[in-house]
Amino acid sequence: MRNQLAIAKFFDVCITVNDENTDITARTNARIFLILIFFLIILLAVGAVLSVTVLFPIKNISSKGSKVYSEAEIVENCDISIGDNLIALSKDKSLNKLKANLPFVENIEFDRSFPDSLTIKITDAKEHTCYQINKKYYSVSKNGWVLK
């Protein structure tokens, strides 16, 4: 009986020691996991800031699809210049400026080609109706733009 008590105490001590080691290991693993998550968040934030500021500058701007306007006219009127960031590009601002300055344009699409190219796809407006005002004829596009 005495041996059984000694063995029971021995196993009780071993079980207690193992429970403490398990708690320490679990806490250490949790700390390592939190540190890894923290560094992952920092890495993602740095990557996002770099991609919007330093990375992806525009080196080539081209246009295609227009038979009315030359590529130089389209690029000049789009309000986008070489060196602007491809990700932080304000498409709405450029779209509004192009539509205001180039009335023969029906549709405009911006095609980003990473890491450094931008292609502006233009669909020319087609004559939809014709109006006579003061013995002059004006053709109008489907969207209501006066073409000629």
C-alpha atoms as one frame of an Amber mdcrd trajectory, in Angstrom:
protein
   0.000   0.000   0.000   2.873   2.256   0.780   4.305   1.674  -2.690   0.956
   2.473  -4.262   0.823   5.839  -2.439   4.343   6.677  -3.539   3.513   5.777
  -7.138   0.277   7.807  -6.979   2.158  10.856  -5.645   4.827  10.404  -8.320
   2.220  10.358 -11.109   0.346  13.284  -9.532   3.549  15.358  -9.565   4.269
  14.311 -13.142   0.752  15.216 -14.244   0.989  18.595 -12.483   4.348  19.358
 -14.080   2.998  18.394 -17.508  -0.048  20.669 -17.039   2.242  23.602 -16.163
   4.445  22.904 -19.196   1.361  22.716 -21.394   0.183  26.116 -20.098   3.615
  27.648 -20.708   3.787  26.140 -24.209   0.270  27.344 -25.033   1.082  30.882
 -23.846   4.328  30.894 -25.827   2.537  29.696 -28.969  -0.144  32.366 -28.518
   2.528  35.083 -28.186   4.335  33.856 -31.301   1.046  33.795 -33.224   0.177
  37.362 -32.145   3.661  38.602 -33.086   3.360  36.980 -36.526  -0.083  38.542
 -37.065   1.284  41.946 -36.010   4.206  41.731 -38.462   1.883  40.534 -41.242
  -0.369  43.569 -40.722   2.658  45.892 -40.740   3.963  44.242 -43.927   0.580
  44.632 -45.666   0.342  48.289 -44.620   3.846  49.054 -45.914   3.038  47.252
 -49.181  -0.172  49.243 -49.627   1.564  52.565 -48.986   4.406  51.725 -51.368
   2.063  50.606 -54.144   0.113  53.870 -53.984   3.140  56.176 -53.721   6.398
  54.784 -55.100   5.554  51.690 -57.099   3.751  51.562 -60.466   4.570  54.938
 -62.063   3.072  55.349 -65.542   5.733  55.228 -68.256   3.549  54.695 -71.322
   0.148  56.222 -72.167  -1.515  55.172 -75.397  -4.950  55.307 -76.939  -6.776
  53.275 -79.515 -10.126  53.057 -81.195 -10.709  56.655 -82.240 -10.801  57.617
 -85.901 -11.710  61.226 -85.156  -8.987  62.172 -82.656  -5.275  61.441 -82.767
  -3.514  59.633 -79.965  -1.717  62.847 -79.015  -5.021  64.756 -78.662  -6.511
  62.074 -76.455  -3.443  61.778 -74.215  -3.158  65.572 -73.962  -6.789  65.964
 -72.886  -6.961  63.074 -70.413  -5.259  64.954 -67.537  -2.907  62.022 -66.884
   0.831  62.438 -67.221   3.906  60.248 -67.283   4.997  59.484 -63.725   1.499
  59.446 -62.192   0.718  56.389 -60.120  -1.143  53.655 -61.989  -3.080  52.531
 -58.905  -3.936  55.999 -57.551  -5.196  57.092 -60.970  -8.354  59.242 -60.842
 -10.374  57.762 -63.695 -13.477  59.880 -63.018 -11.576  63.155 -63.288  -9.915
  62.081 -66.541 -13.177  60.721 -67.915 -15.008  64.004 -67.269 -12.221  66.071
 -68.822 -12.099  63.862 -71.923 -15.862  64.029 -72.404 -15.850  67.814 -71.952
 -12.983  68.441 -74.397 -13.678  65.763 -77.012 -17.353  65.800 -78.031 -17.047
  63.039 -80.661 -16.352  60.436 -77.968 -19.156  58.030 -77.064 -17.436  55.691
 -74.601 -14.089  55.750 -72.755 -12.363  52.846 -71.004  -9.066  52.831 -69.134
  -7.012  49.652 -69.400  -4.171  49.378 -66.874  -1.301  47.107 -67.826   0.912
  46.536 -64.840   3.558  47.579 -64.038   3.698  50.788 -66.092   1.264  51.160
 -69.025  -2.130  52.777 -69.483  -4.261  52.375 -72.593  -7.273  54.605 -73.197
  -9.887  52.852 -75.347 -12.156  55.248 -77.215 -15.421  54.560 -79.013 -16.321
  57.381 -81.372 -19.806  58.882 -81.230 -22.056  58.223 -84.195 -24.615  60.554
 -85.641 -28.019  59.665 -84.297 -30.278  62.533 -85.335 -30.007  65.785 -87.212
 -31.610  69.119 -86.255 -32.059  72.246 -88.325 -31.688  75.542 -86.495 -31.579
  78.838 -88.420 -30.986  77.079 -91.742 -28.006  75.173 -90.301 -27.947  71.442
 -89.681 -26.541  69.972 -86.499 -25.971  66.270 -86.018 -26.410  64.933 -82.514
 -25.116  61.725 -80.941 -27.211  59.207 -79.032 -26.105  60.805 -75.749 -27.157
  64.267 -76.865 -23.762  65.695 -77.815 -23.774  68.102 -80.751 -21.281  66.640
 -83.217 -21.310  68.989 -86.220
